[in-house]
């Protein structure tokens, strides 16, 4: 007897908890909640129209991502992102992204080139719109294709665990106008080098991009005042 085959769910619907997590994550990354600001359950419930249970689950999830801290006697606050934390994140990114870009360039195919160029164009469109959420999602998708093209699935899992804090840094550094080169221009350089199957140029483009972003983040985080 043949067992019936269930159809695959390609894009499972978001749960209410997933939607709330995404909204709160984007609000923190976009700076709607300042570093050190308390996250009070009742106003969050009222704003989002959900129960305290959903808010508490979301806060625990965002704590695991490093976006929220739970302080004794004070409750949940938006996590402070220190320069020391940021420096370590950039060092980790340097290792993971350089290796991925080199491997992706060496694995280049016409299909992979088309995917990466499409992602880079989507990123350009998102930057032109100026809305933080779509811009950060487009950036994440651009890097996902690089890691996938490199065959570095474990490295991508590690990067995803840091994605909340990486996105906070991107939101700060992509929007500033005093960088040596705008962030999207760096991304275009990375795309062109990888698509050209030039591993050496891909490595250089990643190093220039992260070096520029790291210097900008250091200046901005050292100037940042805690929420009071």
C-alpha positions in Angstrom: 0.0 0.0 0.0 1.4 3.4 -1.0 1.6 5.9 1.8 0.1 9.3 0.8 2.8 12.0 0.5 2.2 15.3 2.3 2.9 18.5 0.3 5.8 20.5 1.5 5.3 23.8 3.3 7.7 26.2 1.5 6.8 29.3 3.5 5.1 28.5 6.8 2.8 31.2 8.1 4.2 33.4 10.8 2.8 32.9 14.3 1.7 35.9 16.4 4.9 35.4 18.5 7.0 35.6 15.3 5.4 38.8 14.2 5.8 40.4 17.6 9.5 39.4 17.8 10.1 40.9 14.3 8.3 44.2 15.2 10.2 44.6 18.5 13.5 43.5 17.0 13.2 46.1 14.2 12.1 48.8 16.7 15.2 48.2 18.8 17.5 48.0 15.8 16.0 51.2 14.4 16.6 53.0 17.7 12.9 53.5 18.6 14.0 52.1 22.0 17.2 53.6 23.3 20.0 51.5 24.7 19.3 51.1 28.5 15.6 52.0 28.1 13.2 49.8 30.2 10.8 47.6 28.3 7.6 47.9 30.2 5.1 45.1 29.6 1.8 47.0 29.8 2.6 49.7 27.2 4.0 47.1 24.9 0.9 45.0 25.2 -1.3 48.1 24.4 0.9 49.1 21.5 0.9 45.7 19.9 -2.4 44.4 21.0 -1.1 41.2 22.4 -1.0 39.5 25.8 1.7 39.7 28.5 2.6 36.1 27.8 3.5 36.9 24.2 5.5 40.0 25.3 7.4 37.9 27.9 8.2 35.2 25.4 9.4 37.8 23.0 11.6 39.5 25.6 13.2 36.2 26.5 13.9 35.5 22.8 15.4 38.9 22.3 17.5 38.4 25.4 19.0 35.3 23.8 19.8 37.4 20.7 21.7 39.9 22.9 19.2 42.7 22.2 17.7 42.8 25.7 19.1 42.5 29.2 17.3 41.5 32.3 18.5 43.5 35.3 17.7 42.5 38.9 15.2 44.9 40.4 14.7 46.7 37.1 13.5 44.1 34.7 14.1 44.1 30.9 16.0 46.9 29.2 17.4 47.4 25.8 21.0 46.0 25.9 23.8 48.5 25.8 26.2 47.7 22.9 29.7 48.6 24.1 32.6 49.3 21.8 34.4 46.2 23.2 31.4 44.0 22.2 31.3 45.6 18.8 35.0 45.1 18.3 34.6 41.4 18.9 31.6 41.2 16.6 33.6 42.9 13.8 36.6 40.5 14.4 34.3 37.5 14.1 32.6 38.9 11.0 36.1 39.5 9.5 37.0 35.9 9.8 33.6 34.4 8.7 32.8 36.9 5.9 36.3 36.9 4.4 36.4 33.1 4.2 32.8 33.0 2.7 33.6 35.6 0.1 36.7 33.9 -1.1 35.0 30.5 -1.3 31.9 32.0 -3.0 34.1 33.6 -5.6 35.9 30.3 -6.2 32.5 28.5 -6.5 31.0 31.1 -8.9 28.5 29.9 -11.5 26.1 31.9 -13.8 23.2 30.9 -11.5 25.0 32.0 -8.3 26.1 35.3 -10.0 22.5 36.0 -11.0 21.2 35.4 -7.4 23.9 37.6 -5.8 23.4 40.4 -8.3 19.6 40.3 -7.8 20.2 40.5 -4.0 22.5 43.4 -4.4 20.0 45.3 -6.6 17.3 44.6 -4.0 19.6 46.0 -1.4 20.1 49.2 -3.5 16.3 49.6 -3.8 15.8 49.1 0.0 18.5 51.7 0.7 16.8 54.1 -1.7 13.5 53.7 0.2 15.3 54.6 3.5 13.3 52.2 5.7 15.5 50.4 8.2 13.6 47.1 8.3 13.6 46.2 4.6 17.2 47.5 4.3 18.5 45.3 7.0 16.6 42.3 5.7 18.0 42.9 2.2 21.5 43.0 3.7 21.0 39.8 5.5 19.7 38.1 2.3 22.8 39.4 0.4 25.1 37.8 2.9 23.0 34.6 3.1 23.6 34.0 -0.6 27.4 34.5 -0.2 27.6 32.0 2.7 25.3 29.6 0.8 27.4 29.9 -2.3 30.5 29.3 -0.3 29.0 26.1 1.2 29.6 27.6 4.7 26.3 26.6 6.4 27.8 26.2 9.9 29.5 29.6 9.6 26.1 31.1 8.6 24.5 29.6 11.7 27.1 31.3 13.8 26.5 34.6 12.0 22.8 34.3 12.5 23.2 34.0 16.3 24.8 37.4 16.2 22.4 38.8 13.7 20.5 41.0 16.1 23.6 42.8 17.3 25.1 42.9 13.8 21.9 44.5 12.5 22.1 47.2 15.3 25.6 48.0 14.2 24.6 48.1 10.5 21.7 50.5 11.3 24.1 52.9 12.9 27.0 52.7 10.4 25.0 52.4 7.1 23.1 55.6 7.9 26.0 57.8 8.7 27.3 60.1 6.0 31.0 60.6 7.1 32.3 57.1 6.2 35.2 56.8 3.7 32.7 55.2 1.3 28.9 54.6 1.8 28.0 51.1 3.0 26.0 50.3 -0.2 29.0 51.2 -2.3 31.1 48.7 -0.4 28.4 46.1 -0.9 28.5 46.7 -4.6 32.3 46.3 -4.6 31.9 43.0 -2.8 29.3 41.8 -5.2 31.4 42.7 -8.3 34.5 41.0 -6.9 32.7 37.8 -6.1 30.7 37.6 -9.4 34.0 38.2 -11.2 35.3 35.0 -9.5 38.2 37.1 -8.1 38.9 35.7 -4.7 41.7 38.2 -3.9 39.5 41.2 -4.8 36.6 39.7 -2.8 38.8 39.5 0.3 40.0 43.0 -0.2 36.5 44.3 -0.6 35.3 42.6 2.6 38.3 44.0 4.5 37.8 47.5 3.3 34.0 47.4 4.1 34.5 46.0 7.6 37.4 48.3 8.3 35.4 51.3 7.4 32.4 50.2 9.4 34.5 49.3 12.4 36.1 52.7 12.6 32.7 54.4 12.2 31.1 52.2 14.9 34.0 52.9 17.3 33.5 56.6 17.0 29.8 56.5 17.3 29.7 54.1 20.2 32.3 56.0 22.2 30.2 59.1 21.8 26.9 57.4 22.7 25.3 58.5 26.0 23.4 55.9 28.1 19.6 56.2 28.4 18.5 58.0 31.6 
